[in-house]
Amino acid sequence: MTTPKIKICGITTPQALDASIAARADYVGFVFFPPSPRNVTPSQAADLAAHVGTRAGKVGLFVDADDLEITEGVRAGRLDALQLHGSETPERVAQVKARFGLPVWKALPVASAYDVERALAYREAADLILFDAKTPKGTLPGGMGLAFDWSLLAGYRGANDWGLAGGLNPDNVAEAIRITGTPLVDTSSGVESAPGVKDADRIATFCAAVRSA
């Protein structure tokens, strides 16, 4: 099996960027969602984007954002892809893709087989489906360290490229890859020492675990 691509999400500091790049992460994620402890302003994103350059793909995470918010994030973060992590419909995903001309990743919260099947509705609109754990109502849509039953994705063969998120950490990511065969893994809280605080050692250990899976 090909080694999965790695995304380290919720980057807020040059130190976290350096650790991700040193560990050979393929993508880094900037969160444009103020309620998140990992939120970055357009100004912060611009500084981070300048720091990373072309050493990793830059993915901007948005939650039910309007075009103006996305425009600010794209310009500041020099984004290579857009991750829509809210309740965006297939129609909205298609609009964003057409408007910005960038690959669009659609995160789908999963708690049952029905949630996995929902990916079919996005087959024409999204470039990649990111299966994430469903969080309790009234909480953040991700980054809470919650996992779901990975067996729901065992043998999954969708029409889109896809990836796995939700509660992945250095201790469980190899098992998650073994069960799902995912071509991409995305972690945030799993490589932190506190909410929003990335840990360089955990980032390195996570990436090593992915490559040895």
Secondary structure by P-SEA (a helix, b strand, c coil): cccbbbbbcccccaaaaaaaaaacccbbbbbccccccccccaaaaaaaaaaacccbbbbbbbccccaaaaaaaaaaacccbbbbcccccaaaaaaaaaacccbbbbbbbbcccccccccccccccccbbbbbccccccccccccccccccccccccccccccccccccccccaaaaaaaccccbbbbccccccccccccaaaaaaaaaaaaac
